[in-house]
Amino acid sequence: MSSNHFITVSRAGDLMARRKGYPPVRVATAASGIEVDTDEAARAHGAPAVVRVSFAHGGRNRELRVMAVEADGISYDPDAFLARFEVRALTLGRWLRAAVERALDQAASSRSPR
């Protein structure tokens, strides 16, 4: 996974990401959130394989403010989610970066000649 990407959330709530030299891609919206894959350690503590992360509108570049994490239909405050499934904030950040990377990979492959 590359750390060579930039993210920002617009005032309209669009999570935009891009890699150096490429155009921005809308990865998700604040209205729908972003689905992220959890890891084996979180699943061992009862977390589902995929959770939906809600984020705030606006913010600074390279910043995404998590507002809630939905797991199995239950919306958790970020701190409550981290405590419930014994996840560190850095781990949640890693899941988010991986989801952004997958979206950027998908956008790049759709632009590539086949």
Biopython code that builds the backbone (N, CA, C, O; Angstrom):
import numpy as np
from Bio.PDB.StructureBuilder import StructureBuilder

atoms = [
    (1, "MET", "N", (0.848, -1.171, 0.000)),
    (1, "MET", "CA", (0.000, 0.000, 0.000)),
    (1, "MET", "C", (0.895, 1.236, 0.000)),
    (1, "MET", "O", (1.896, 1.295, 0.714)),
    (2, "SER", "N", (0.527, 2.198, -0.793)),
    (2, "SER", "CA", (1.290, 3.429, -0.929)),
    (2, "SER", "C", (0.816, 4.459, 0.076)),
    (2, "SER", "O", (-0.374, 4.532, 0.383)),
    (3, "SER", "N", (1.739, 5.253, 0.590)),
    (3, "SER", "CA", (1.338, 6.400, 1.402)),
    (3, "SER", "C", (1.410, 7.654, 0.540)),
    (3, "SER", "O", (1.351, 8.774, 1.047)),
    (4, "ASN", "N", (1.538, 7.453, -0.759)),
    (4, "ASN", "CA", (1.742, 8.543, -1.700)),
    (4, "ASN", "C", (0.416, 9.009, -2.292)),
    (4, "ASN", "O", (0.279, 9.115, -3.510)),
    (5, "HIS", "N", (-0.555, 9.285, -1.431)),
    (5, "HIS", "CA", (-1.822, 9.829, -1.904)),
    (5, "HIS", "C", (-2.260, 10.957, -0.970)),
    (5, "HIS", "O", (-1.768, 11.083, 0.151)),
    (6, "PHE", "N", (-3.182, 11.759, -1.453)),
    (6, "PHE", "CA", (-3.690, 12.891, -0.692)),
    (6, "PHE", "C", (-5.194, 12.738, -0.562)),
    (6, "PHE", "O", (-5.863, 12.281, -1.489)),
    (7, "ILE", "N", (-5.720, 13.119, 0.586)),
    (7, "ILE", "CA", (-7.175, 13.086, 0.764)),
    (7, "ILE", "C", (-7.649, 14.433, 1.276)),
    (7, "ILE", "O", (-6.899, 15.179, 1.905)),
    (8, "THR", "N", (-8.888, 14.723, 0.998)),
    (8, "THR", "CA", (-9.551, 15.890, 1.560)),
    (8, "THR", "C", (-11.050, 15.626, 1.520)),
    (8, "THR", "O", (-11.535, 14.872, 0.676)),
    (9, "VAL", "N", (-11.769, 16.244, 2.429)),
    (9, "VAL", "CA", (-13.226, 16.154, 2.415)),
    (9, "VAL", "C", (-13.746, 17.559, 2.134)),
    (9, "VAL", "O", (-13.452, 18.503, 2.867)),
    (10, "SER", "N", (-14.522, 17.681, 1.065)),
    (10, "SER", "CA", (-15.050, 18.989, 0.672)),
    (10, "SER", "C", (-16.152, 19.437, 1.626)),
    (10, "SER", "O", (-16.675, 18.649, 2.413)),
    (11, "ARG", "N", (-16.485, 20.703, 1.538)),
    (11, "ARG", "CA", (-17.600, 21.217, 2.343)),
    (11, "ARG", "C", (-18.902, 20.528, 1.969)),
    (11, "ARG", "O", (-19.819, 20.426, 2.784)),
    (12, "ALA", "N", (-18.978, 20.053, 0.723)),
    (12, "ALA", "CA", (-20.174, 19.328, 0.266)),
    (12, "ALA", "C", (-20.187, 17.889, 0.777)),
    (12, "ALA", "O", (-21.193, 17.194, 0.642)),
    (13, "GLY", "N", (-19.071, 17.435, 1.364)),
    (13, "GLY", "CA", (-19.018, 16.093, 1.932)),
    (13, "GLY", "C", (-18.403, 15.040, 1.041)),
    (13, "GLY", "O", (-18.522, 13.851, 1.333)),
    (14, "ASP", "N", (-17.741, 15.438, -0.048)),
    (14, "ASP", "CA", (-17.083, 14.465, -0.927)),
    (14, "ASP", "C", (-15.695, 14.139, -0.394)),
    (14, "ASP", "O", (-14.877, 15.036, -0.190)),
    (15, "LEU", "N", (-15.431, 12.861, -0.170)),
    (15, "LEU", "CA", (-14.090, 12.414, 0.187)),
    (15, "LEU", "C", (-13.330, 12.248, -1.117)),
    (15, "LEU", "O", (-13.608, 11.338, -1.899)),
    (16, "MET", "N", (-12.375, 13.129, -1.344)),
    (16, "MET", "CA", (-11.590, 13.123, -2.572)),
    (16, "MET", "C", (-10.186, 12.628, -2.250)),
    (16, "MET", "O", (-9.617, 12.956, -1.209)),
    (17, "ALA", "N", (-9.641, 11.834, -3.163)),
    (17, "ALA", "CA", (-8.279, 11.336, -2.997)),
    (17, "ALA", "C", (-7.591, 11.365, -4.351)),
    (17, "ALA", "O", (-8.235, 11.286, -5.397)),
    (18, "ARG", "N", (-6.286, 11.479, -4.312)),
    (18, "ARG", "CA", (-5.532, 11.402, -5.557)),
    (18, "ARG", "C", (-4.113, 10.985, -5.255)),
    (18, "ARG", "O", (-3.596, 11.191, -4.157)),
    (19, "ARG", "N", (-3.501, 10.396, -6.254)),
    (19, "ARG", "CA", (-2.080, 10.100, -6.197)),
    (19, "ARG", "C", (-1.353, 11.194, -6.960)),
    (19, "ARG", "O", (-1.926, 11.824, -7.849)),
    (20, "LYS", "N", (-0.108, 11.417, -6.617)),
    (20, "LYS", "CA", (0.676, 12.427, -7.326)),
    (20, "LYS", "C", (0.643, 12.144, -8.816)),
    (20, "LYS", "O", (0.864, 11.017, -9.259)),
    (21, "GLY", "N", (0.362, 13.194, -9.583)),
    (21, "GLY", "CA", (0.356, 13.063, -11.032)),
    (21, "GLY", "C", (-0.949, 12.575, -11.629)),
    (21, "GLY", "O", (-1.052, 12.443, -12.848)),
    (22, "TYR", "N", (-1.946, 12.305, -10.807)),
    (22, "TYR", "CA", (-3.236, 11.807, -11.294)),
    (22, "TYR", "C", (-4.349, 12.750, -10.845)),
    (22, "TYR", "O", (-4.192, 13.475, -9.863)),
    (23, "PRO", "N", (-5.467, 12.740, -11.560)),
    (23, "PRO", "CA", (-6.584, 13.600, -11.154)),
    (23, "PRO", "C", (-7.256, 13.070, -9.886)),
    (23, "PRO", "O", (-7.140, 11.886, -9.567)),
    (24, "PRO", "N", (-7.958, 13.949, -9.165)),
    (24, "PRO", "CA", (-8.675, 13.510, -7.962)),
    (24, "PRO", "C", (-9.814, 12.553, -8.304)),
    (24, "PRO", "O", (-10.395, 12.608, -9.387)),
    (25, "VAL", "N", (-10.110, 11.686, -7.358)),
    (25, "VAL", "CA", (-11.180, 10.700, -7.493)),
    (25, "VAL", "C", (-12.095, 10.856, -6.283)),
    (25, "VAL", "O", (-11.623, 10.957, -5.151)),
    (26, "ARG", "N", (-13.411, 10.875, -6.526)),
    (26, "ARG", "CA", (-14.345, 10.884, -5.393)),
    (26, "ARG", "C", (-14.450, 9.456, -4.884)),
    (26, "ARG", "O", (-14.927, 8.563, -5.583)),
    (27, "VAL", "N", (-14.002, 9.262, -3.670)),
    (27, "VAL", "CA", (-13.944, 7.933, -3.062)),
    (27, "VAL", "C", (-15.246, 7.600, -2.342)),
    (27, "VAL", "O", (-15.705, 6.458, -2.384)),
    (28, "ALA", "N", (-15.840, 8.592, -1.684)),
    (28, "ALA", "CA", (-17.065, 8.377, -0.908)),
    (28, "ALA", "C", (-17.687, 9.732, -0.620)),
    (28, "ALA", "O", (-17.114, 10.776, -0.928)),
    (29, "THR", "N", (-18.867, 9.694, -0.027)),
    (29, "THR", "CA", (-19.521, 10.930, 0.409)),
    (29, "THR", "C", (-19.842, 10.828, 1.894)),
    (29, "THR", "O", (-19.997, 9.736, 2.440)),
    (30, "ALA", "N", (-19.938, 11.976, 2.530)),
    (30, "ALA", "CA", (-20.291, 11.985, 3.949)),
    (30, "ALA", "C", (-21.676, 11.385, 4.162)),
    (30, "ALA", "O", (-21.944, 10.782, 5.202)),
    (31, "ALA", "N", (-22.547, 11.552, 3.183)),
    (31, "ALA", "CA", (-23.908, 11.015, 3.308)),
    (31, "ALA", "C", (-23.918, 9.490, 3.366)),
    (31, "ALA", "O", (-24.725, 8.903, 4.086)),
    (32, "SER", "N", (-23.028, 8.846, 2.614)),
    (32, "SER", "CA", (-23.024, 7.377, 2.572)),
    (32, "SER", "C", (-21.910, 6.755, 3.399)),
    (32, "SER", "O", (-22.003, 5.583, 3.763)),
    (33, "GLY", "N", (-20.863, 7.504, 3.705)),
    (33, "GLY", "CA", (-19.723, 6.949, 4.416)),
    (33, "GLY", "C", (-18.878, 6.094, 3.495)),
    (33, "GLY", "O", (-19.107, 6.055, 2.286)),
    (34, "ILE", "N", (-17.909, 5.414, 4.064)),
    (34, "ILE", "CA", (-17.013, 4.563, 3.289)),
    (34, "ILE", "C", (-16.922, 3.196, 3.955)),
    (34, "ILE", "O", (-16.762, 3.094, 5.172)),
    (35, "GLU", "N", (-17.024, 2.154, 3.150)),
    (35, "GLU", "CA", (-16.887, 0.792, 3.674)),
    (35, "GLU", "C", (-15.410, 0.439, 3.765)),
    (35, "GLU", "O", (-14.643, 0.666, 2.829)),
    (36, "VAL", "N", (-15.025, -0.118, 4.904)),
    (36, "VAL", "CA", (-13.642, -0.542, 5.100)),
    (36, "VAL", "C", (-13.624, -1.985, 5.586)),
    (36, "VAL", "O", (-14.515, -2.425, 6.312)),
    (37, "ASP", "N", (-12.606, -2.700, 5.176)),
    (37, "ASP", "CA", (-12.404, -4.074, 5.632)),
    (37, "ASP", "C", (-11.684, -4.050, 6.966)),
    (37, "ASP", "O", (-10.725, -3.299, 7.144)),
    (38, "THR", "N", (-12.137, -4.861, 7.899)),
    (38, "THR", "CA", (-11.464, -4.982, 9.189)),
    (38, "THR", "C", (-10.350, -6.020, 9.065)),
    (38, "THR", "O", (-10.168, -6.628, 8.011)),
    (39, "ASP", "N", (-9.622, -6.210, 10.137)),
    (39, "ASP", "CA", (-8.555, -7.210, 10.106)),
    (39, "ASP", "C", (-8.911, -8.402, 11.003)),
    (39, "ASP", "O", (-9.915, -8.392, 11.715)),
    (40, "GLU", "N", (-8.081, -9.393, 10.944)),
    (40, "GLU", "CA", (-8.324, -10.638, 11.686)),
    (40, "GLU", "C", (-8.405, -10.390, 13.192)),
    (40, "GLU", "O", (-9.228, -11.000, 13.874)),
    (41, "ALA", "N", (-7.563, -9.505, 13.713)),
    (41, "ALA", "CA", (-7.575, -9.230, 15.154)),
    (41, "ALA", "C", (-8.917, -8.644, 15.589)),
    (41, "ALA", "O", (-9.461, -9.037, 16.621)),
    (42, "ALA", "N", (-9.449, -7.716, 14.814)),
    (42, "ALA", "CA", (-10.752, -7.127, 15.153)),
    (42, "ALA", "C", (-11.855, -8.167, 15.030)),
    (42, "ALA", "O", (-12.768, -8.214, 15.854)),
    (43, "ARG", "N", (-11.769, -8.999, 14.001)),
    (43, "ARG", "CA", (-12.786, -10.046, 13.827)),
    (43, "ARG", "C", (-12.736, -11.048, 14.973)),
    (43, "ARG", "O", (-13.767, -11.603, 15.352)),
    (44, "ALA", "N", (-11.556, -11.284, 15.526)),
    (44, "ALA", "CA", (-11.434, -12.187, 16.672)),
    (44, "ALA", "C", (-12.159, -11.622, 17.898)),
    (44, "ALA", "O", (-12.534, -12.368, 18.803)),
    (45, "HIS", "N", (-12.351, -10.305, 17.920)),
    (45, "HIS", "CA", (-13.068, -9.653, 19.025)),
    (45, "HIS", "C", (-14.509, -9.332, 18.657)),
    (45, "HIS", "O", (-15.163, -8.534, 19.327)),
    (46, "GLY", "N", (-15.004, -9.957, 17.587)),
    (46, "GLY", "CA", (-16.411, -9.830, 17.239)),
    (46, "GLY", "C", (-16.764, -8.812, 16.175)),
    (46, "GLY", "O", (-17.939, -8.661, 15.839)),
    (47, "ALA", "N", (-15.780, -8.111, 15.637)),
    (47, "ALA", "CA", (-16.073, -7.130, 14.582)),
    (47, "ALA", "C", (-16.445, -7.861, 13.296)),
    (47, "ALA", "O", (-15.914, -8.936, 13.018)),
    (48, "PRO", "N", (-17.351, -7.289, 12.515)),
    (48, "PRO", "CA", (-17.664, -7.894, 11.217)),
    (48, "PRO", "C", (-16.504, -7.680, 10.242)),
    (48, "PRO", "O", (-15.591, -6.900, 10.514)),
    (49, "ALA", "N", (-16.549, -8.369, 9.120)),
    (49, "ALA", "CA", (-15.481, -8.260, 8.120)),
    (49, "ALA", "C", (-15.436, -6.878, 7.479)),
    (49, "ALA", "O", (-14.376, -6.419, 7.055)),
    (50, "VAL", "N", (-16.591, -6.217, 7.408)),
    (50, "VAL", "CA", (-16.684, -4.888, 6.788)),
    (50, "VAL", "C", (-17.503, -3.979, 7.697)),
    (50, "VAL", "O", (-18.548, -4.379, 8.209)),
    (51, "VAL", "N", (-17.020, -2.754, 7.892)),
    (51, "VAL", "CA", (-17.765, -1.742, 8.638)),
    (51, "VAL", "C", (-17.890, -0.491, 7.768)),
    (51, "VAL", "O", (-17.123, -0.302, 6.823)),
    (52, "ARG", "N", (-18.850, 0.347, 8.093)),
    (52, "ARG", "CA", (-19.033, 1.604, 7.357)),
    (52, "ARG", "C", (-18.627, 2.750, 8.280)),
    (52, "ARG", "O", (-19.119, 2.868, 9.402)),
    (53, "VAL", "N", (-17.729, 3.584, 7.787)),
    (53, "VAL", "CA", (-17.222, 4.714, 8.556)),
    (53, "VAL", "C", (-17.868, 5.999, 8.042)),
    (53, "VAL", "O", (-17.785, 6.314, 6.855)),
    (54, "SER", "N", (-18.511, 6.734, 8.943)),
    (54, "SER", "CA", (-19.094, 8.038, 8.615)),
    (54, "SER", "C", (-18.087, 9.113, 8.984)),
    (54, "SER", "O", (-17.392, 9.010, 9.995)),
    (55, "PHE", "N", (-18.017, 10.145, 8.155)),
    (55, "PHE", "CA", (-17.042, 11.205, 8.398)),
    (55, "PHE", "C", (-17.691, 12.569, 8.238)),
    (55, "PHE", "O", (-18.752, 12.702, 7.626)),
    (56, "ALA", "N", (-17.035, 13.583, 8.798)),
    (56, "ALA", "CA", (-17.564, 14.946, 8.787)),
    (56, "ALA", "C", (-17.314, 15.628, 7.450)),
    (56, "ALA", "O", (-16.369, 15.296, 6.733)),
    (57, "HIS", "N", (-18.169, 16.580, 7.130)),
    (57, "HIS", "CA", (-17.962, 17.445, 5.970)),
    (57, "HIS", "C", (-16.775, 18.363, 6.252)),
    (57, "HIS", "O", (-16.502, 18.697, 7.405)),
    (58, "GLY", "N", (-16.078, 18.763, 5.205)),
    (58, "GLY", "CA", (-15.000, 19.739, 5.329)),
    (58, "GLY", "C", (-13.806, 19.196, 6.085)),
    (58, "GLY", "O", (-13.720, 18.003, 6.376)),
    (59, "GLY", "N", (-12.900, 20.082, 6.394)),
    (59, "GLY", "CA", (-11.685, 19.692, 7.092)),
    (59, "GLY", "C", (-10.469, 20.107, 6.296)),
    (59, "GLY", "O", (-10.579, 20.649, 5.196)),
    (60, "ARG", "N", (-9.321, 19.849, 6.863)),
    (60, "ARG", "CA", (-8.067, 20.210, 6.209)),
    (60, "ARG", "C", (-7.616, 19.085, 5.295)),
    (60, "ARG", "O", (-8.105, 17.958, 5.381)),
    (61, "ASN", "N", (-6.670, 19.410, 4.414)),
    (61, "ASN", "CA", (-6.084, 18.376, 3.560)),
    (61, "ASN", "C", (-5.472, 17.285, 4.428)),
    (61, "ASN", "O", (-4.967, 17.545, 5.520)),
    (62, "ARG", "N", (-5.529, 16.074, 3.925)),
    (62, "ARG", "CA", (-4.961, 14.902, 4.599)),
    (62, "ARG", "C", (-5.622, 14.628, 5.945)),
    (62, "ARG", "O", (-5.015, 14.027, 6.831)),
    (63, "GLU", "N", (-6.859, 15.069, 6.092)),
    (63, "GLU", "CA", (-7.557, 14.871, 7.357)),
    (63, "GLU", "C", (-8.967, 14.358, 7.091)),
    (63, "GLU", "O", (-9.680, 14.875, 6.231)),
    (64, "LEU", "N", (-9.347, 13.353, 7.829)),
    (64, "LEU", "CA", (-10.700, 12.815, 7.752)),
    (64, "LEU", "C", (-11.165, 12.646, 9.192)),
    (64, "LEU", "O", (-10.579, 11.870, 9.947)),
    (65, "ARG", "N", (-12.203, 13.360, 9.574)),
    (65, "ARG", "CA", (-12.695, 13.289, 10.949)),
    (65, "ARG", "C", (-13.810, 12.259, 11.026)),
    (65, "ARG", "O", (-14.900, 12.467, 10.493)),
    (66, "VAL", "N", (-13.531, 11.158, 11.687)),
    (66, "VAL", "CA", (-14.501, 10.065, 11.828)),
    (66, "VAL", "C", (-15.573, 10.481, 12.830)),
    (66, "VAL", "O", (-15.279, 10.924, 13.940)),
    (67, "MET", "N", (-16.832, 10.322, 12.401)),
    (67, "MET", "CA", (-17.965, 10.681, 13.251)),
    (67, "MET", "C", (-18.624, 9.451, 13.873)),
    (67, "MET", "O", (-19.123, 9.516, 14.997)),
    (68, "ALA", "N", (-18.629, 8.332, 13.148)),
    (68, "ALA", "CA", (-19.264, 7.106, 13.640)),
    (68, "ALA", "C", (-18.738, 5.924, 12.843)),
    (68, "ALA", "O", (-18.240, 6.075, 11.727)),
    (69, "VAL", "N", (-18.857, 4.757, 13.432)),
    (69, "VAL", "CA", (-18.510, 3.512, 12.752)),
    (69, "VAL", "C", (-19.700, 2.573, 12.914)),
    (69, "VAL", "O", (-20.118, 2.275, 14.033)),
    (70, "GLU", "N", (-20.241, 2.111, 11.792)),
    (70, "GLU", "CA", (-21.393, 1.216, 11.819)),
    (70, "GLU", "C", (-20.926, -0.221, 11.633)),
    (70, "GLU", "O", (-20.243, -0.551, 10.663)),
    (71, "ALA", "N", (-21.308, -1.064, 12.579)),
    (71, "ALA", "CA", (-20.965, -2.486, 12.533)),
    (71, "ALA", "C", (-22.226, -3.291, 12.801)),
    (71, "ALA", "O", (-22.878, -3.108, 13.829)),
    (72, "ASP", "N", (-22.569, -4.172, 11.887)),
    (72, "ASP", "CA", (-23.758, -5.020, 12.032)),
    (72, "ASP", "C", (-25.018, -4.210, 12.326)),
    (72, "ASP", "O", (-25.843, -4.612, 13.147)),
    (73, "GLY", "N", (-25.164, -3.072, 11.655)),
    (73, "GLY", "CA", (-26.362, -2.262, 11.803)),
    (73, "GLY", "C", (-26.394, -1.362, 13.022)),
    (73, "GLY", "O", (-27.361, -0.627, 13.222)),
    (74, "ILE", "N", (-25.359, -1.405, 13.835)),
    (74, "ILE", "CA", (-25.284, -0.556, 15.027)),
    (74, "ILE", "C", (-24.265, 0.546, 14.767)),
    (74, "ILE", "O", (-23.136, 0.272, 14.360)),
    (75, "SER", "N", (-24.664, 1.792, 15.003)),
    (75, "SER", "CA", (-23.768, 2.926, 14.815)),
    (75, "SER", "C", (-23.084, 3.245, 16.144)),
    (75, "SER", "O", (-23.742, 3.539, 17.142)),
    (76, "TYR", "N", (-21.762, 3.183, 16.136)),
    (76, "TYR", "CA", (-20.966, 3.439, 17.336)),
    (76, "TYR", "C", (-20.254, 4.777, 17.218)),
    (76, "TYR", "O", (-19.802, 5.155, 16.136)),
    (77, "ASP", "N", (-20.155, 5.488, 18.325)),
    (77, "ASP", "CA", (-19.230, 6.600, 18.431)),
    (77, "ASP", "C", (-17.841, 6.004, 18.161)),
    (77, "ASP", "O", (-17.594, 4.862, 18.551)),
    (78, "PRO", "N", (-16.927, 6.732, 17.508)),
    (78, "PRO", "CA", (-15.625, 6.131, 17.193)),
    (78, "PRO", "C", (-14.921, 5.519, 18.404)),
    (78, "PRO", "O", (-14.396, 4.409, 18.316)),
    (79, "ASP", "N", (-14.906, 6.232, 19.532)),
    (79, "ASP", "CA", (-14.233, 5.694, 20.720)),
    (79, "ASP", "C", (-14.921, 4.436, 21.238)),
    (79, "ASP", "O", (-14.256, 3.506, 21.694)),
    (80, "ALA", "N", (-16.248, 4.406, 21.170)),
    (80, "ALA", "CA", (-16.990, 3.225, 21.614)),
    (80, "ALA", "C", (-16.692, 2.031, 20.709)),
    (80, "ALA", "O", (-16.551, 0.907, 21.191)),
    (81, "PHE", "N", (-16.595, 2.271, 19.401)),
    (81, "PHE", "CA", (-16.254, 1.191, 18.474)),
    (81, "PHE", "C", (-14.863, 0.645, 18.795)),
    (81, "PHE", "O", (-14.667, -0.567, 18.881)),
    (82, "LEU", "N", (-13.907, 1.546, 18.970)),
    (82, "LEU", "CA", (-12.534, 1.118, 19.256)),
    (82, "LEU", "C", (-12.481, 0.281, 20.532)),
    (82, "LEU", "O", (-11.798, -0.742, 20.577)),
    (83, "ALA", "N", (-13.198, 0.713, 21.562)),
    (83, "ALA", "CA", (-13.207, -0.026, 22.827)),
    (83, "ALA", "C", (-13.942, -1.354, 22.694)),
    (83, "ALA", "O", (-13.464, -2.376, 23.186)),
    (84, "ARG", "N", (-15.091, -1.351, 22.039)),
    (84, "ARG", "CA", (-15.923, -2.559, 21.920)),
    (84, "ARG", "C", (-15.188, -3.692, 21.223)),
    (84, "ARG", "O", (-15.276, -4.846, 21.643)),
    (85, "PHE", "N", (-14.453, -3.360, 20.146)),
    (85, "PHE", "CA", (-13.789, -4.397, 19.358)),
    (85, "PHE", "C", (-12.273, -4.430, 19.566)),
    (85, "PHE", "O", (-11.548, -5.086, 18.817)),
    (86, "GLU", "N", (-11.802, -3.710, 20.597)),
    (86, "GLU", "CA", (-10.389, -3.684, 20.967)),
    (86, "GLU", "C", (-9.498, -3.341, 19.775)),
    (86, "GLU", "O", (-8.554, -4.060, 19.449)),
    (87, "VAL", "N", (-9.827, -2.230, 19.143)),
    (87, "VAL", "CA", (-9.099, -1.742, 17.974)),
    (87, "VAL", "C", (-8.416, -0.430, 18.349)),
    (87, "VAL", "O", (-8.993, 0.388, 19.065)),
    (88, "ARG", "N", (-7.206, -0.230, 17.875)),
    (88, "ARG", "CA", (-6.508, 1.041, 18.091)),
    (88, "ARG", "C", (-6.908, 2.031, 17.005)),
    (88, "ARG", "O", (-7.254, 1.633, 15.893)),
    (89, "ALA", "N", (-6.861, 3.310, 17.325)),
    (89, "ALA", "CA", (-7.191, 4.355, 16.345)),
    (89, "ALA", "C", (-6.283, 4.251, 15.122)),
    (89, "ALA", "O", (-6.733, 4.474, 13.998)),
    (90, "LEU", "N", (-5.018, 3.917, 15.330)),
    (90, "LEU", "CA", (-4.092, 3.769, 14.197)),
    (90, "LEU", "C", (-4.527, 2.637, 13.270)),
    (90, "LEU", "O", (-4.335, 2.711, 12.056)),
    (91, "THR", "N", (-5.105, 1.605, 13.841)),
    (91, "THR", "CA", (-5.586, 0.482, 13.031)),
    (91, "THR", "C", (-6.768, 0.915, 12.178)),
    (91, "THR", "O", (-6.832, 0.578, 10.995)),
    (92, "LEU", "N", (-7.702, 1.655, 12.758)),
    (92, "LEU", "CA", (-8.829, 2.178, 11.985)),
    (92, "LEU", "C", (-8.312, 3.062, 10.852)),
    (92, "LEU", "O", (-8.830, 3.003, 9.736)),
    (93, "GLY", "N", (-7.308, 3.871, 11.126)),
    (93, "GLY", "CA", (-6.698, 4.697, 10.086)),
    (93, "GLY", "C", (-6.091, 3.863, 8.975)),
    (93, "GLY", "O", (-6.187, 4.219, 7.800)),
    (94, "ARG", "N", (-5.469, 2.756, 9.344)),
    (94, "ARG", "CA", (-4.883, 1.850, 8.338)),
    (94, "ARG", "C", (-5.971, 1.245, 7.460)),
    (94, "ARG", "O", (-5.787, 1.119, 6.249)),
    (95, "TRP", "N", (-7.102, 0.869, 8.051)),
    (95, "TRP", "CA", (-8.223, 0.327, 7.269)),
    (95, "TRP", "C", (-8.742, 1.373, 6.297)),
    (95, "TRP", "O", (-9.040, 1.066, 5.142)),
    (96, "LEU", "N", (-8.851, 2.621, 6.771)),
    (96, "LEU", "CA", (-9.327, 3.707, 5.901)),
    (96, "LEU", "C", (-8.363, 3.942, 4.739)),
    (96, "LEU", "O", (-8.792, 4.095, 3.596)),
    (97, "ARG", "N", (-7.065, 3.970, 5.030)),
    (97, "ARG", "CA", (-6.079, 4.159, 3.955)),
    (97, "ARG", "C", (-6.159, 3.037, 2.941)),
    (97, "ARG", "O", (-6.044, 3.280, 1.740)),
    (98, "ALA", "N", (-6.355, 1.813, 3.406)),
    (98, "ALA", "CA", (-6.469, 0.675, 2.481)),
    (98, "ALA", "C", (-7.699, 0.821, 1.591)),
    (98, "ALA", "O", (-7.640, 0.509, 0.401)),
    (99, "ALA", "N", (-8.812, 1.291, 2.153)),
    (99, "ALA", "CA", (-10.029, 1.488, 1.350)),
    (99, "ALA", "C", (-9.810, 2.576, 0.302)),
    (99, "ALA", "O", (-10.268, 2.444, -0.833)),
    (100, "VAL", "N", (-9.116, 3.644, 0.674)),
    (100, "VAL", "CA", (-8.808, 4.716, -0.278)),
    (100, "VAL", "C", (-7.893, 4.186, -1.376)),
    (100, "VAL", "O", (-8.109, 4.472, -2.553)),
    (101, "GLU", "N", (-6.881, 3.421, -1.004)),
    (101, "GLU", "CA", (-5.963, 2.842, -1.998)),
    (101, "GLU", "C", (-6.715, 1.954, -2.984)),
    (101, "GLU", "O", (-6.457, 2.008, -4.187)),
    (102, "ARG", "N", (-7.641, 1.139, -2.485)),
    (102, "ARG", "CA", (-8.419, 0.272, -3.386)),
    (102, "ARG", "C", (-9.245, 1.102, -4.361)),
    (102, "ARG", "O", (-9.340, 0.769, -5.542)),
    (103, "ALA", "N", (-9.843, 2.186, -3.864)),
    (103, "ALA", "CA", (-10.631, 3.057, -4.746)),
    (103, "ALA", "C", (-9.740, 3.705, -5.800)),
    (103, "ALA", "O", (-10.140, 3.821, -6.959)),
    (104, "LEU", "N", (-8.545, 4.125, -5.414)),
    (104, "LEU", "CA", (-7.620, 4.721, -6.381)),
    (104, "LEU", "C", (-7.135, 3.684, -7.387)),
    (104, "LEU", "O", (-6.999, 3.987, -8.572)),
    (105, "ASP", "N", (-6.874, 2.466, -6.925)),
    (105, "ASP", "CA", (-6.481, 1.385, -7.845)),
    (105, "ASP", "C", (-7.586, 1.110, -8.854)),
    (105, "ASP", "O", (-7.321, 0.944, -10.044)),
    (106, "GLN", "N", (-8.821, 1.063, -8.376)),
    (106, "GLN", "CA", (-9.960, 0.794, -9.255)),
    (106, "GLN", "C", (-10.113, 1.914, -10.281)),
    (106, "GLN", "O", (-10.368, 1.647, -11.455)),
    (107, "ALA", "N", (-9.960, 3.155, -9.852)),
    (107, "ALA", "CA", (-10.068, 4.285, -10.782)),
    (107, "ALA", "C", (-8.953, 4.235, -11.817)),
    (107, "ALA", "O", (-9.186, 4.522, -12.991)),
    (108, "ALA", "N", (-7.740, 3.872, -11.395)),
    (108, "ALA", "CA", (-6.612, 3.794, -12.324)),
    (108, "ALA", "C", (-6.818, 2.676, -13.333)),
    (108, "ALA", "O", (-6.495, 2.835, -14.510)),
    (109, "SER", "N", (-7.358, 1.538, -12.881)),
    (109, "SER", "CA", (-7.555, 0.414, -13.807)),
    (109, "SER", "C", (-8.666, 0.710, -14.804)),
    (109, "SER", "O", (-8.644, 0.196, -15.923)),
    (110, "SER", "N", (-9.636, 1.531, -14.414)),
    (110, "SER", "CA", (-10.709, 1.864, -15.354)),
    (110, "SER", "C", (-10.228, 2.851, -16.414)),
    (110, "SER", "O", (-10.847, 2.972, -17.472)),
    (111, "ARG", "N", (-9.124, 3.562, -16.140)),
    (111, "ARG", "CA", (-8.553, 4.490, -17.120)),
    (111, "ARG", "C", (-7.543, 3.807, -18.028)),
    (111, "ARG", "O", (-7.226, 4.316, -19.103)),
    (112, "SER", "N", (-7.037, 2.657, -17.598)),
    (112, "SER", "CA", (-5.999, 1.964, -18.371)),
    (112, "SER", "C", (-6.585, 1.334, -19.622)),
    (112, "SER", "O", (-7.713, 0.843, -19.602)),
    (113, "PRO", "N", (-5.814, 1.345, -20.727)),
    (113, "PRO", "CA", (-6.284, 0.632, -21.924)),
    (113, "PRO", "C", (-6.318, -0.856, -21.652)),
    (113, "PRO", "O", (-5.479, -1.379, -20.919)),
    (114, "ARG", "N", (-7.263, -1.523, -22.226)),
    (114, "ARG", "CA", (-7.417, -2.968, -21.986)),
    (114, "ARG", "C", (-6.972, -3.745, -23.181)),
    (114, "ARG", "O", (-7.024, -4.974, -23.173)),
]
sb = StructureBuilder()
sb.init_structure("model")
sb.init_model(0)
sb.init_chain("A")
sb.init_seg("    ")
for serial, (resi, resn, name, xyz) in enumerate(atoms, 1):
    if name == "N":
        sb.init_residue(resn, " ", resi, " ")
    sb.init_atom(name, np.array(xyz, "f"), 0.0, 1.0, " ", f" {name:<3s}", serial, name[0])
structure = sb.get_structure()
